[in-house]
Amino acid sequence: MPAYEYVCKDCNHEFTVFLSIKEFEAKPKIKCAHCQGDNVRKKISVFTAKTSKKS
Ligand SMILES: [Zn+2]
């Protein structure tokens, strides 16, 4: 499941949200895990699925 990193513009708290692609495409309202504000900005997407395998 992809993880999305957000940073809150109000309190600078960084947090990670786990959403499926479907959930993310529904553009959910992400709230800051610290101050519950919705003034958050997405940082990067980190995919937990590993693309490289050790042989
Ligand atoms: Zn905040």
mmCIF file of the protein (N, C-alpha, C, O) and its ligand, coordinates in Angstrom:
data_MODEL
# 
_entry.id   MODEL 
# 
loop_
_entity.id 
_entity.type 
_entity.pdbx_number_of_molecules 
1 polymer     1 
2 non-polymer 1 
# 
_entity_poly.entity_id                      1 
_entity_poly.type                           'polypeptide(L)' 
_entity_poly.nstd_linkage                   no 
_entity_poly.nstd_monomer                   no 
_entity_poly.pdbx_seq_one_letter_code       MPAYEYVCKDCNHEFTVFLSIKEFEAKPKIKCAHCQGDNVRKKISVFTAKTSKKS 
_entity_poly.pdbx_seq_one_letter_code_can   MPAYEYVCKDCNHEFTVFLSIKEFEAKPKIKCAHCQGDNVRKKISVFTAKTSKKS 
_entity_poly.pdbx_strand_id                 A 
# 
loop_
_entity_poly_seq.entity_id 
_entity_poly_seq.num 
_entity_poly_seq.mon_id 
_entity_poly_seq.hetero 
1 1  MET n 
1 2  PRO n 
1 3  ALA n 
1 4  TYR n 
1 5  GLU n 
1 6  TYR n 
1 7  VAL n 
1 8  CYS n 
1 9  LYS n 
1 10 ASP n 
1 11 CYS n 
1 12 ASN n 
1 13 HIS n 
1 14 GLU n 
1 15 PHE n 
1 16 THR n 
1 17 VAL n 
1 18 PHE n 
1 19 LEU n 
1 20 SER n 
1 21 ILE n 
1 22 LYS n 
1 23 GLU n 
1 24 PHE n 
1 25 GLU n 
1 26 ALA n 
1 27 LYS n 
1 28 PRO n 
1 29 LYS n 
1 30 ILE n 
1 31 LYS n 
1 32 CYS n 
1 33 ALA n 
1 34 HIS n 
1 35 CYS n 
1 36 GLN n 
1 37 GLY n 
1 38 ASP n 
1 39 ASN n 
1 40 VAL n 
1 41 ARG n 
1 42 LYS n 
1 43 LYS n 
1 44 ILE n 
1 45 SER n 
1 46 VAL n 
1 47 PHE n 
1 48 THR n 
1 49 ALA n 
1 50 LYS n 
1 51 THR n 
1 52 SER n 
1 53 LYS n 
1 54 LYS n 
1 55 SER n 
# 
loop_
_struct_asym.id 
_struct_asym.entity_id 
A 1 
B 2 
# 
loop_
_chem_comp.id 
_chem_comp.type 
_chem_comp.mon_nstd_flag 
ALA 'L-peptide linking' y 
ARG 'L-peptide linking' y 
ASN 'L-peptide linking' y 
ASP 'L-peptide linking' y 
CYS 'L-peptide linking' y 
GLN 'L-peptide linking' y 
GLU 'L-peptide linking' y 
GLY 'peptide linking'   y 
HIS 'L-peptide linking' y 
ILE 'L-peptide linking' y 
LEU 'L-peptide linking' y 
LYS 'L-peptide linking' y 
MET 'L-peptide linking' y 
PHE 'L-peptide linking' y 
PRO 'L-peptide linking' y 
SER 'L-peptide linking' y 
THR 'L-peptide linking' y 
TYR 'L-peptide linking' y 
VAL 'L-peptide linking' y 
ZN  non-polymer         . 
# 
_pdbx_entity_nonpoly.entity_id   2 
_pdbx_entity_nonpoly.name        ? 
_pdbx_entity_nonpoly.comp_id     ZN 
# 
_pdbx_nonpoly_scheme.asym_id         B 
_pdbx_nonpoly_scheme.entity_id       2 
_pdbx_nonpoly_scheme.mon_id          ZN 
_pdbx_nonpoly_scheme.ndb_seq_num     1 
_pdbx_nonpoly_scheme.pdb_seq_num     101 
_pdbx_nonpoly_scheme.auth_seq_num    101 
_pdbx_nonpoly_scheme.pdb_mon_id      ZN 
_pdbx_nonpoly_scheme.auth_mon_id     ZN 
_pdbx_nonpoly_scheme.pdb_strand_id   A 
_pdbx_nonpoly_scheme.pdb_ins_code    . 
# 
loop_
_atom_site.group_PDB 
_atom_site.id 
_atom_site.type_symbol 
_atom_site.label_atom_id 
_atom_site.label_alt_id 
_atom_site.label_comp_id 
_atom_site.label_asym_id 
_atom_site.label_entity_id 
_atom_site.label_seq_id 
_atom_site.pdbx_PDB_ins_code 
_atom_site.Cartn_x 
_atom_site.Cartn_y 
_atom_site.Cartn_z 
_atom_site.occupancy 
_atom_site.B_iso_or_equiv 
_atom_site.pdbx_formal_charge 
_atom_site.auth_seq_id 
_atom_site.auth_comp_id 
_atom_site.auth_asym_id 
_atom_site.auth_atom_id 
_atom_site.pdbx_PDB_model_num 
ATOM   1   N  N  . MET A 1 1  ? 0.853   -1.199  0.000  1.00 0.00 ? 1   MET A N  1 
ATOM   2   C  CA . MET A 1 1  ? 0.000   0.000   0.000  1.00 0.00 ? 1   MET A CA 1 
ATOM   3   C  C  . MET A 1 1  ? 0.884   1.243   0.000  1.00 0.00 ? 1   MET A C  1 
ATOM   4   O  O  . MET A 1 1  ? 1.819   1.341   0.795  1.00 0.00 ? 1   MET A O  1 
ATOM   5   N  N  . PRO A 1 2  ? 0.600   2.172   -0.867 1.00 0.00 ? 2   PRO A N  1 
ATOM   6   C  CA . PRO A 1 2  ? 1.440   3.375   -0.917 1.00 0.00 ? 2   PRO A CA 1 
ATOM   7   C  C  . PRO A 1 2  ? 1.325   4.203   0.354  1.00 0.00 ? 2   PRO A C  1 
ATOM   8   O  O  . PRO A 1 2  ? 0.272   4.270   0.988  1.00 0.00 ? 2   PRO A O  1 
ATOM   9   N  N  . ALA A 1 3  ? 2.422   4.819   0.698  1.00 0.00 ? 3   ALA A N  1 
ATOM   10  C  CA . ALA A 1 3  ? 2.426   5.723   1.840  1.00 0.00 ? 3   ALA A CA 1 
ATOM   11  C  C  . ALA A 1 3  ? 2.655   7.138   1.319  1.00 0.00 ? 3   ALA A C  1 
ATOM   12  O  O  . ALA A 1 3  ? 3.509   7.370   0.463  1.00 0.00 ? 3   ALA A O  1 
ATOM   13  N  N  . TYR A 1 4  ? 1.896   8.055   1.839  1.00 0.00 ? 4   TYR A N  1 
ATOM   14  C  CA . TYR A 1 4  ? 2.019   9.444   1.405  1.00 0.00 ? 4   TYR A CA 1 
ATOM   15  C  C  . TYR A 1 4  ? 2.511   10.279  2.580  1.00 0.00 ? 4   TYR A C  1 
ATOM   16  O  O  . TYR A 1 4  ? 1.968   10.221  3.683  1.00 0.00 ? 4   TYR A O  1 
ATOM   17  N  N  . GLU A 1 5  ? 3.548   11.051  2.310  1.00 0.00 ? 5   GLU A N  1 
ATOM   18  C  CA . GLU A 1 5  ? 4.090   11.883  3.372  1.00 0.00 ? 5   GLU A CA 1 
ATOM   19  C  C  . GLU A 1 5  ? 3.548   13.293  3.245  1.00 0.00 ? 5   GLU A C  1 
ATOM   20  O  O  . GLU A 1 5  ? 3.577   13.904  2.177  1.00 0.00 ? 5   GLU A O  1 
ATOM   21  N  N  . TYR A 1 6  ? 3.060   13.781  4.349  1.00 0.00 ? 6   TYR A N  1 
ATOM   22  C  CA . TYR A 1 6  ? 2.520   15.126  4.383  1.00 0.00 ? 6   TYR A CA 1 
ATOM   23  C  C  . TYR A 1 6  ? 3.263   15.952  5.415  1.00 0.00 ? 6   TYR A C  1 
ATOM   24  O  O  . TYR A 1 6  ? 3.814   15.428  6.383  1.00 0.00 ? 6   TYR A O  1 
ATOM   25  N  N  . VAL A 1 7  ? 3.263   17.266  5.183  1.00 0.00 ? 7   VAL A N  1 
ATOM   26  C  CA . VAL A 1 7  ? 3.797   18.180  6.186  1.00 0.00 ? 7   VAL A CA 1 
ATOM   27  C  C  . VAL A 1 7  ? 2.740   19.248  6.434  1.00 0.00 ? 7   VAL A C  1 
ATOM   28  O  O  . VAL A 1 7  ? 2.137   19.776  5.500  1.00 0.00 ? 7   VAL A O  1 
ATOM   29  N  N  . CYS A 1 8  ? 2.531   19.552  7.703  1.00 0.00 ? 8   CYS A N  1 
ATOM   30  C  CA . CYS A 1 8  ? 1.529   20.537  8.084  1.00 0.00 ? 8   CYS A CA 1 
ATOM   31  C  C  . CYS A 1 8  ? 2.152   21.924  8.002  1.00 0.00 ? 8   CYS A C  1 
ATOM   32  O  O  . CYS A 1 8  ? 3.235   22.164  8.536  1.00 0.00 ? 8   CYS A O  1 
ATOM   33  N  N  . LYS A 1 9  ? 1.458   22.828  7.331  1.00 0.00 ? 9   LYS A N  1 
ATOM   34  C  CA . LYS A 1 9  ? 1.985   24.185  7.195  1.00 0.00 ? 9   LYS A CA 1 
ATOM   35  C  C  . LYS A 1 9  ? 1.819   24.981  8.481  1.00 0.00 ? 9   LYS A C  1 
ATOM   36  O  O  . LYS A 1 9  ? 2.505   25.980  8.699  1.00 0.00 ? 9   LYS A O  1 
ATOM   37  N  N  . ASP A 1 10 ? 0.919   24.538  9.312  1.00 0.00 ? 10  ASP A N  1 
ATOM   38  C  CA . ASP A 1 10 ? 0.650   25.279  10.544 1.00 0.00 ? 10  ASP A CA 1 
ATOM   39  C  C  . ASP A 1 10 ? 1.678   24.965  11.631 1.00 0.00 ? 10  ASP A C  1 
ATOM   40  O  O  . ASP A 1 10 ? 2.213   25.867  12.276 1.00 0.00 ? 10  ASP A O  1 
ATOM   41  N  N  . CYS A 1 11 ? 1.941   23.681  11.820 1.00 0.00 ? 11  CYS A N  1 
ATOM   42  C  CA . CYS A 1 11 ? 2.820   23.312  12.929 1.00 0.00 ? 11  CYS A CA 1 
ATOM   43  C  C  . CYS A 1 11 ? 4.073   22.581  12.459 1.00 0.00 ? 11  CYS A C  1 
ATOM   44  O  O  . CYS A 1 11 ? 4.889   22.150  13.274 1.00 0.00 ? 11  CYS A O  1 
ATOM   45  N  N  . ASN A 1 12 ? 4.224   22.442  11.134 1.00 0.00 ? 12  ASN A N  1 
ATOM   46  C  CA . ASN A 1 12 ? 5.411   21.787  10.569 1.00 0.00 ? 12  ASN A CA 1 
ATOM   47  C  C  . ASN A 1 12 ? 5.533   20.311  10.957 1.00 0.00 ? 12  ASN A C  1 
ATOM   48  O  O  . ASN A 1 12 ? 6.607   19.721  10.842 1.00 0.00 ? 12  ASN A O  1 
ATOM   49  N  N  . HIS A 1 13 ? 4.458   19.739  11.403 1.00 0.00 ? 13  HIS A N  1 
ATOM   50  C  CA . HIS A 1 13 ? 4.489   18.327  11.756 1.00 0.00 ? 13  HIS A CA 1 
ATOM   51  C  C  . HIS A 1 13 ? 4.478   17.494  10.485 1.00 0.00 ? 13  HIS A C  1 
ATOM   52  O  O  . HIS A 1 13 ? 3.678   17.735  9.581  1.00 0.00 ? 13  HIS A O  1 
ATOM   53  N  N  . GLU A 1 14 ? 5.366   16.519  10.420 1.00 0.00 ? 14  GLU A N  1 
ATOM   54  C  CA . GLU A 1 14 ? 5.400   15.629  9.267  1.00 0.00 ? 14  GLU A CA 1 
ATOM   55  C  C  . GLU A 1 14 ? 4.821   14.287  9.666  1.00 0.00 ? 14  GLU A C  1 
ATOM   56  O  O  . GLU A 1 14 ? 5.131   13.744  10.726 1.00 0.00 ? 14  GLU A O  1 
ATOM   57  N  N  . PHE A 1 15 ? 3.981   13.768  8.801  1.00 0.00 ? 15  PHE A N  1 
ATOM   58  C  CA . PHE A 1 15 ? 3.356   12.495  9.123  1.00 0.00 ? 15  PHE A CA 1 
ATOM   59  C  C  . PHE A 1 15 ? 3.097   11.719  7.847  1.00 0.00 ? 15  PHE A C  1 
ATOM   60  O  O  . PHE A 1 15 ? 3.110   12.269  6.746  1.00 0.00 ? 15  PHE A O  1 
ATOM   61  N  N  . THR A 1 16 ? 2.863   10.446  8.018  1.00 0.00 ? 16  THR A N  1 
ATOM   62  C  CA . THR A 1 16 ? 2.676   9.554   6.895  1.00 0.00 ? 16  THR A CA 1 
ATOM   63  C  C  . THR A 1 16 ? 1.257   9.003   6.912  1.00 0.00 ? 16  THR A C  1 
ATOM   64  O  O  . THR A 1 16 ? 0.736   8.596   7.950  1.00 0.00 ? 16  THR A O  1 
ATOM   65  N  N  . VAL A 1 17 ? 0.651   9.004   5.731  1.00 0.00 ? 17  VAL A N  1 
ATOM   66  C  CA . VAL A 1 17 ? -0.702  8.476   5.604  1.00 0.00 ? 17  VAL A CA 1 
ATOM   67  C  C  . VAL A 1 17 ? -0.662  7.300   4.646  1.00 0.00 ? 17  VAL A C  1 
ATOM   68  O  O  . VAL A 1 17 ? -0.070  7.377   3.569  1.00 0.00 ? 17  VAL A O  1 
ATOM   69  N  N  . PHE A 1 18 ? -1.289  6.229   5.045  1.00 0.00 ? 18  PHE A N  1 
ATOM   70  C  CA . PHE A 1 18 ? -1.362  5.061   4.182  1.00 0.00 ? 18  PHE A CA 1 
ATOM   71  C  C  . PHE A 1 18 ? -2.725  5.024   3.506  1.00 0.00 ? 18  PHE A C  1 
ATOM   72  O  O  . PHE A 1 18 ? -3.760  4.939   4.166  1.00 0.00 ? 18  PHE A O  1 
ATOM   73  N  N  . LEU A 1 19 ? -2.705  5.090   2.185  1.00 0.00 ? 19  LEU A N  1 
ATOM   74  C  CA . LEU A 1 19 ? -3.952  5.069   1.420  1.00 0.00 ? 19  LEU A CA 1 
ATOM   75  C  C  . LEU A 1 19 ? -3.778  4.151   0.225  1.00 0.00 ? 19  LEU A C  1 
ATOM   76  O  O  . LEU A 1 19 ? -2.706  4.072   -0.374 1.00 0.00 ? 19  LEU A O  1 
ATOM   77  N  N  . SER A 1 20 ? -4.849  3.466   -0.104 1.00 0.00 ? 20  SER A N  1 
ATOM   78  C  CA . SER A 1 20 ? -4.818  2.711   -1.347 1.00 0.00 ? 20  SER A CA 1 
ATOM   79  C  C  . SER A 1 20 ? -4.947  3.696   -2.509 1.00 0.00 ? 20  SER A C  1 
ATOM   80  O  O  . SER A 1 20 ? -5.333  4.850   -2.321 1.00 0.00 ? 20  SER A O  1 
ATOM   81  N  N  . ILE A 1 21 ? -4.623  3.226   -3.701 1.00 0.00 ? 21  ILE A N  1 
ATOM   82  C  CA . ILE A 1 21 ? -4.721  4.103   -4.866 1.00 0.00 ? 21  ILE A CA 1 
ATOM   83  C  C  . ILE A 1 21 ? -6.150  4.634   -5.016 1.00 0.00 ? 21  ILE A C  1 
ATOM   84  O  O  . ILE A 1 21 ? -6.367  5.806   -5.322 1.00 0.00 ? 21  ILE A O  1 
ATOM   85  N  N  . LYS A 1 22 ? -7.098  3.755   -4.795 1.00 0.00 ? 22  LYS A N  1 
ATOM   86  C  CA . LYS A 1 22 ? -8.502  4.169   -4.916 1.00 0.00 ? 22  LYS A CA 1 
ATOM   87  C  C  . LYS A 1 22 ? -8.847  5.250   -3.912 1.00 0.00 ? 22  LYS A C  1 
ATOM   88  O  O  . LYS A 1 22 ? -9.496  6.243   -4.242 1.00 0.00 ? 22  LYS A O  1 
ATOM   89  N  N  . GLU A 1 23 ? -8.408  5.046   -2.693 1.00 0.00 ? 23  GLU A N  1 
ATOM   90  C  CA . GLU A 1 23 ? -8.703  6.031   -1.653 1.00 0.00 ? 23  GLU A CA 1 
ATOM   91  C  C  . GLU A 1 23 ? -8.046  7.365   -1.976 1.00 0.00 ? 23  GLU A C  1 
ATOM   92  O  O  . GLU A 1 23 ? -8.631  8.427   -1.766 1.00 0.00 ? 23  GLU A O  1 
ATOM   93  N  N  . PHE A 1 24 ? -6.825  7.293   -2.490 1.00 0.00 ? 24  PHE A N  1 
ATOM   94  C  CA . PHE A 1 24 ? -6.104  8.521   -2.791 1.00 0.00 ? 24  PHE A CA 1 
ATOM   95  C  C  . PHE A 1 24 ? -6.760  9.260   -3.950 1.00 0.00 ? 24  PHE A C  1 
ATOM   96  O  O  . PHE A 1 24 ? -6.845  10.488  -3.939 1.00 0.00 ? 24  PHE A O  1 
ATOM   97  N  N  . GLU A 1 25 ? -7.219  8.520   -4.940 1.00 0.00 ? 25  GLU A N  1 
ATOM   98  C  CA . GLU A 1 25 ? -7.855  9.154   -6.101 1.00 0.00 ? 25  GLU A CA 1 
ATOM   99  C  C  . GLU A 1 25 ? -9.169  9.827   -5.718 1.00 0.00 ? 25  GLU A C  1 
ATOM   100 O  O  . GLU A 1 25 ? -9.637  10.732  -6.410 1.00 0.00 ? 25  GLU A O  1 
ATOM   101 N  N  . ALA A 1 26 ? -9.746  9.387   -4.632 1.00 0.00 ? 26  ALA A N  1 
ATOM   102 C  CA . ALA A 1 26 ? -10.978 10.014  -4.143 1.00 0.00 ? 26  ALA A CA 1 
ATOM   103 C  C  . ALA A 1 26 ? -10.694 11.344  -3.457 1.00 0.00 ? 26  ALA A C  1 
ATOM   104 O  O  . ALA A 1 26 ? -11.601 11.999  -2.944 1.00 0.00 ? 26  ALA A O  1 
ATOM   105 N  N  . LYS A 1 27 ? -9.417  11.735  -3.456 1.00 0.00 ? 27  LYS A N  1 
ATOM   106 C  CA . LYS A 1 27 ? -8.965  12.990  -2.859 1.00 0.00 ? 27  LYS A CA 1 
ATOM   107 C  C  . LYS A 1 27 ? -9.525  13.206  -1.450 1.00 0.00 ? 27  LYS A C  1 
ATOM   108 O  O  . LYS A 1 27 ? -10.324 14.114  -1.219 1.00 0.00 ? 27  LYS A O  1 
ATOM   109 N  N  . PRO A 1 28 ? -9.103  12.376  -0.539 1.00 0.00 ? 28  PRO A N  1 
ATOM   110 C  CA . PRO A 1 28 ? -9.583  12.515  0.834  1.00 0.00 ? 28  PRO A CA 1 
ATOM   111 C  C  . PRO A 1 28 ? -9.010  13.762  1.489  1.00 0.00 ? 28  PRO A C  1 
ATOM   112 O  O  . PRO A 1 28 ? -7.925  14.224  1.137  1.00 0.00 ? 28  PRO A O  1 
ATOM   113 N  N  . LYS A 1 29 ? -9.744  14.289  2.432  1.00 0.00 ? 29  LYS A N  1 
ATOM   114 C  CA . LYS A 1 29 ? -9.254  15.429  3.207  1.00 0.00 ? 29  LYS A CA 1 
ATOM   115 C  C  . LYS A 1 29 ? -8.270  14.901  4.234  1.00 0.00 ? 29  LYS A C  1 
ATOM   116 O  O  . LYS A 1 29 ? -8.644  14.193  5.169  1.00 0.00 ? 29  LYS A O  1 
ATOM   117 N  N  . ILE A 1 30 ? -7.005  15.257  4.046  1.00 0.00 ? 30  ILE A N  1 
ATOM   118 C  CA . ILE A 1 30 ? -5.991  14.823  4.984  1.00 0.00 ? 30  ILE A CA 1 
ATOM   119 C  C  . ILE A 1 30 ? -5.843  15.873  6.079  1.00 0.00 ? 30  ILE A C  1 
ATOM   120 O  O  . ILE A 1 30 ? -5.705  17.067  5.812  1.00 0.00 ? 30  ILE A O  1 
ATOM   121 N  N  . LYS A 1 31 ? -5.875  15.403  7.289  1.00 0.00 ? 31  LYS A N  1 
ATOM   122 C  CA . LYS A 1 31 ? -5.711  16.322  8.406  1.00 0.00 ? 31  LYS A CA 1 
ATOM   123 C  C  . LYS A 1 31 ? -4.404  16.046  9.126  1.00 0.00 ? 31  LYS A C  1 
ATOM   124 O  O  . LYS A 1 31 ? -3.929  14.911  9.187  1.00 0.00 ? 31  LYS A O  1 
ATOM   125 N  N  . CYS A 1 32 ? -3.843  17.099  9.662  1.00 0.00 ? 32  CYS A N  1 
ATOM   126 C  CA . CYS A 1 32 ? -2.607  16.974  10.412 1.00 0.00 ? 32  CYS A CA 1 
ATOM   127 C  C  . CYS A 1 32 ? -2.818  16.066  11.613 1.00 0.00 ? 32  CYS A C  1 
ATOM   128 O  O  . CYS A 1 32 ? -3.789  16.209  12.356 1.00 0.00 ? 32  CYS A O  1 
ATOM   129 N  N  . ALA A 1 33 ? -1.893  15.129  11.789 1.00 0.00 ? 33  ALA A N  1 
ATOM   130 C  CA . ALA A 1 33 ? -2.012  14.189  12.895 1.00 0.00 ? 33  ALA A CA 1 
ATOM   131 C  C  . ALA A 1 33 ? -1.722  14.876  14.227 1.00 0.00 ? 33  ALA A C  1 
ATOM   132 O  O  . ALA A 1 33 ? -2.022  14.334  15.290 1.00 0.00 ? 33  ALA A O  1 
ATOM   133 N  N  . HIS A 1 34 ? -1.147  16.055  14.164 1.00 0.00 ? 34  HIS A N  1 
ATOM   134 C  CA . HIS A 1 34 ? -0.758  16.735  15.404 1.00 0.00 ? 34  HIS A CA 1 
ATOM   135 C  C  . HIS A 1 34 ? -1.798  17.769  15.833 1.00 0.00 ? 34  HIS A C  1 
ATOM   136 O  O  . HIS A 1 34 ? -2.252  17.761  16.977 1.00 0.00 ? 34  HIS A O  1 
ATOM   137 N  N  . CYS A 1 35 ? -2.175  18.667  14.902 1.00 0.00 ? 35  CYS A N  1 
ATOM   138 C  CA . CYS A 1 35 ? -3.061  19.770  15.283 1.00 0.00 ? 35  CYS A CA 1 
ATOM   139 C  C  . CYS A 1 35 ? -4.435  19.658  14.632 1.00 0.00 ? 35  CYS A C  1 
ATOM   140 O  O  . CYS A 1 35 ? -5.285  20.529  14.816 1.00 0.00 ? 35  CYS A O  1 
ATOM   141 N  N  . GLN A 1 36 ? -4.652  18.589  13.873 1.00 0.00 ? 36  GLN A N  1 
ATOM   142 C  CA . GLN A 1 36 ? -5.937  18.325  13.231 1.00 0.00 ? 36  GLN A CA 1 
ATOM   143 C  C  . GLN A 1 36 ? -6.304  19.375  12.185 1.00 0.00 ? 36  GLN A C  1 
ATOM   144 O  O  . GLN A 1 36 ? -7.443  19.421  11.719 1.00 0.00 ? 36  GLN A O  1 
ATOM   145 N  N  . GLY A 1 37 ? -5.345  20.209  11.820 1.00 0.00 ? 37  GLY A N  1 
ATOM   146 C  CA . GLY A 1 37 ? -5.595  21.200  10.790 1.00 0.00 ? 37  GLY A CA 1 
ATOM   147 C  C  . GLY A 1 37 ? -5.548  20.568  9.413  1.00 0.00 ? 37  GLY A C  1 
ATOM   148 O  O  . GLY A 1 37 ? -4.925  19.523  9.225  1.00 0.00 ? 37  GLY A O  1 
ATOM   149 N  N  . ASP A 1 38 ? -6.202  21.195  8.452  1.00 0.00 ? 38  ASP A N  1 
ATOM   150 C  CA . ASP A 1 38 ? -6.198  20.624  7.100  1.00 0.00 ? 38  ASP A CA 1 
ATOM   151 C  C  . ASP A 1 38 ? -5.296  21.411  6.168  1.00 0.00 ? 38  ASP A C  1 
ATOM   152 O  O  . ASP A 1 38 ? -5.393  21.288  4.947  1.00 0.00 ? 38  ASP A O  1 
ATOM   153 N  N  . ASN A 1 39 ? -4.428  22.209  6.738  1.00 0.00 ? 39  ASN A N  1 
ATOM   154 C  CA . ASN A 1 39 ? -3.496  23.001  5.945  1.00 0.00 ? 39  ASN A CA 1 
ATOM   155 C  C  . ASN A 1 39 ? -2.212  22.198  5.729  1.00 0.00 ? 39  ASN A C  1 
ATOM   156 O  O  . ASN A 1 39 ? -1.124  22.594  6.150  1.00 0.00 ? 39  ASN A O  1 
ATOM   157 N  N  . VAL A 1 40 ? -2.378  21.062  5.063  1.00 0.00 ? 40  VAL A N  1 
ATOM   158 C  CA . VAL A 1 40 ? -1.246  20.163  4.897  1.00 0.00 ? 40  VAL A CA 1 
ATOM   159 C  C  . VAL A 1 40 ? -0.823  20.108  3.432  1.00 0.00 ? 40  VAL A C  1 
ATOM   160 O  O  . VAL A 1 40 ? -1.617  20.369  2.528  1.00 0.00 ? 40  VAL A O  1 
ATOM   161 N  N  . ARG A 1 41 ? 0.418   19.770  3.224  1.00 0.00 ? 41  ARG A N  1 
ATOM   162 C  CA . ARG A 1 41 ? 0.971   19.679  1.885  1.00 0.00 ? 41  ARG A CA 1 
ATOM   163 C  C  . ARG A 1 41 ? 1.621   18.315  1.721  1.00 0.00 ? 41  ARG A C  1 
ATOM   164 O  O  . ARG A 1 41 ? 2.300   17.814  2.616  1.00 0.00 ? 41  ARG A O  1 
ATOM   165 N  N  . LYS A 1 42 ? 1.395   17.733  0.557  1.00 0.00 ? 42  LYS A N  1 
ATOM   166 C  CA . LYS A 1 42 ? 1.988   16.426  0.302  1.00 0.00 ? 42  LYS A CA 1 
ATOM   167 C  C  . LYS A 1 42 ? 3.460   16.582  -0.051 1.00 0.00 ? 42  LYS A C  1 
ATOM   168 O  O  . LYS A 1 42 ? 3.829   17.436  -0.856 1.00 0.00 ? 42  LYS A O  1 
ATOM   169 N  N  . LYS A 1 43 ? 4.278   15.768  0.546  1.00 0.00 ? 43  LYS A N  1 
ATOM   170 C  CA . LYS A 1 43 ? 5.710   15.833  0.271  1.00 0.00 ? 43  LYS A CA 1 
ATOM   171 C  C  . LYS A 1 43 ? 6.057   14.891  -0.879 1.00 0.00 ? 43  LYS A C  1 
ATOM   172 O  O  . LYS A 1 43 ? 6.233   15.317  -2.020 1.00 0.00 ? 43  LYS A O  1 
ATOM   173 N  N  . ILE A 1 44 ? 6.148   13.633  -0.562 1.00 0.00 ? 44  ILE A N  1 
ATOM   174 C  CA . ILE A 1 44 ? 6.519   12.655  -1.571 1.00 0.00 ? 44  ILE A CA 1 
ATOM   175 C  C  . ILE A 1 44 ? 5.672   11.406  -1.395 1.00 0.00 ? 44  ILE A C  1 
ATOM   176 O  O  . ILE A 1 44 ? 5.036   11.210  -0.360 1.00 0.00 ? 44  ILE A O  1 
ATOM   177 N  N  . SER A 1 45 ? 5.675   10.592  -2.387 1.00 0.00 ? 45  SER A N  1 
ATOM   178 C  CA . SER A 1 45 ? 4.997   9.313   -2.283 1.00 0.00 ? 45  SER A CA 1 
ATOM   179 C  C  . SER A 1 45 ? 6.050   8.221   -2.138 1.00 0.00 ? 45  SER A C  1 
ATOM   180 O  O  . SER A 1 45 ? 6.990   8.130   -2.928 1.00 0.00 ? 45  SER A O  1 
ATOM   181 N  N  . VAL A 1 46 ? 5.878   7.430   -1.153 1.00 0.00 ? 46  VAL A N  1 
ATOM   182 C  CA . VAL A 1 46 ? 6.799   6.323   -0.938 1.00 0.00 ? 46  VAL A CA 1 
ATOM   183 C  C  . VAL A 1 46 ? 6.026   5.029   -1.126 1.00 0.00 ? 46  VAL A C  1 
ATOM   184 O  O  . VAL A 1 46 ? 5.062   4.742   -0.416 1.00 0.00 ? 46  VAL A O  1 
ATOM   185 N  N  . PHE A 1 47 ? 6.465   4.283   -2.073 1.00 0.00 ? 47  PHE A N  1 
ATOM   186 C  CA . PHE A 1 47 ? 5.784   3.029   -2.317 1.00 0.00 ? 47  PHE A CA 1 
ATOM   187 C  C  . PHE A 1 47 ? 6.470   1.925   -1.531 1.00 0.00 ? 47  PHE A C  1 
ATOM   188 O  O  . PHE A 1 47 ? 7.684   1.733   -1.599 1.00 0.00 ? 47  PHE A O  1 
ATOM   189 N  N  . THR A 1 48 ? 5.659   1.223   -0.796 1.00 0.00 ? 48  THR A N  1 
ATOM   190 C  CA . THR A 1 48 ? 6.219   0.189   0.070  1.00 0.00 ? 48  THR A CA 1 
ATOM   191 C  C  . THR A 1 48 ? 6.573   -1.064  -0.711 1.00 0.00 ? 48  THR A C  1 
ATOM   192 O  O  . THR A 1 48 ? 7.351   -1.900  -0.252 1.00 0.00 ? 48  THR A O  1 
ATOM   193 N  N  . ALA A 1 49 ? 5.995   -1.182  -1.892 1.00 0.00 ? 49  ALA A N  1 
ATOM   194 C  CA . ALA A 1 49 ? 6.292   -2.354  -2.706 1.00 0.00 ? 49  ALA A CA 1 
ATOM   195 C  C  . ALA A 1 49 ? 7.732   -2.260  -3.217 1.00 0.00 ? 49  ALA A C  1 
ATOM   196 O  O  . ALA A 1 49 ? 8.156   -1.233  -3.748 1.00 0.00 ? 49  ALA A O  1 
ATOM   197 N  N  . LYS A 1 50 ? 8.444   -3.317  -3.049 1.00 0.00 ? 50  LYS A N  1 
ATOM   198 C  CA . LYS A 1 50 ? 9.825   -3.309  -3.492 1.00 0.00 ? 50  LYS A CA 1 
ATOM   199 C  C  . LYS A 1 50 ? 9.909   -3.783  -4.935 1.00 0.00 ? 50  LYS A C  1 
ATOM   200 O  O  . LYS A 1 50 ? 9.316   -4.790  -5.321 1.00 0.00 ? 50  LYS A O  1 
ATOM   201 N  N  . THR A 1 51 ? 10.660  -3.027  -5.711 1.00 0.00 ? 51  THR A N  1 
ATOM   202 C  CA . THR A 1 51 ? 10.755  -3.359  -7.134 1.00 0.00 ? 51  THR A CA 1 
ATOM   203 C  C  . THR A 1 51 ? 12.001  -4.168  -7.448 1.00 0.00 ? 51  THR A C  1 
ATOM   204 O  O  . THR A 1 51 ? 12.101  -4.789  -8.506 1.00 0.00 ? 51  THR A O  1 
ATOM   205 N  N  . SER A 1 52 ? 12.939  -4.156  -6.532 1.00 0.00 ? 52  SER A N  1 
ATOM   206 C  CA . SER A 1 52 ? 14.153  -4.899  -6.806 1.00 0.00 ? 52  SER A CA 1 
ATOM   207 C  C  . SER A 1 52 ? 14.228  -6.130  -5.907 1.00 0.00 ? 52  SER A C  1 
ATOM   208 O  O  . SER A 1 52 ? 13.894  -6.073  -4.723 1.00 0.00 ? 52  SER A O  1 
ATOM   209 N  N  . LYS A 1 53 ? 14.646  -7.181  -6.459 1.00 0.00 ? 53  LYS A N  1 
ATOM   210 C  CA . LYS A 1 53 ? 14.764  -8.415  -5.694 1.00 0.00 ? 53  LYS A CA 1 
ATOM   211 C  C  . LYS A 1 53 ? 16.218  -8.858  -5.634 1.00 0.00 ? 53  LYS A C  1 
ATOM   212 O  O  . LYS A 1 53 ? 16.991  -8.703  -6.579 1.00 0.00 ? 53  LYS A O  1 
ATOM   213 N  N  . LYS A 1 54 ? 16.540  -9.402  -4.509 1.00 0.00 ? 54  LYS A N  1 
ATOM   214 C  CA . LYS A 1 54 ? 17.876  -9.949  -4.395 1.00 0.00 ? 54  LYS A CA 1 
ATOM   215 C  C  . LYS A 1 54 ? 17.903  -11.338 -5.024 1.00 0.00 ? 54  LYS A C  1 
ATOM   216 O  O  . LYS A 1 54 ? 16.978  -12.133 -4.861 1.00 0.00 ? 54  LYS A O  1 
ATOM   217 N  N  . SER A 1 55 ? 18.960  -11.601 -5.726 1.00 0.00 ? 55  SER A N  1 
ATOM   218 C  CA . SER A 1 55 ? 19.026  -12.900 -6.390 1.00 0.00 ? 55  SER A CA 1 
ATOM   219 C  C  . SER A 1 55 ? 20.017  -13.801 -5.663 1.00 0.00 ? 55  SER A C  1 
ATOM   220 O  O  . SER A 1 55 ? 20.221  -14.946 -6.065 1.00 0.00 ? 55  SER A O  1 
HETATM 221 ZN ZN . ZN  B 2 .  ? -0.384  20.588  12.275 1.00 0.00 2 101 ZN  A ZN 1 
# 
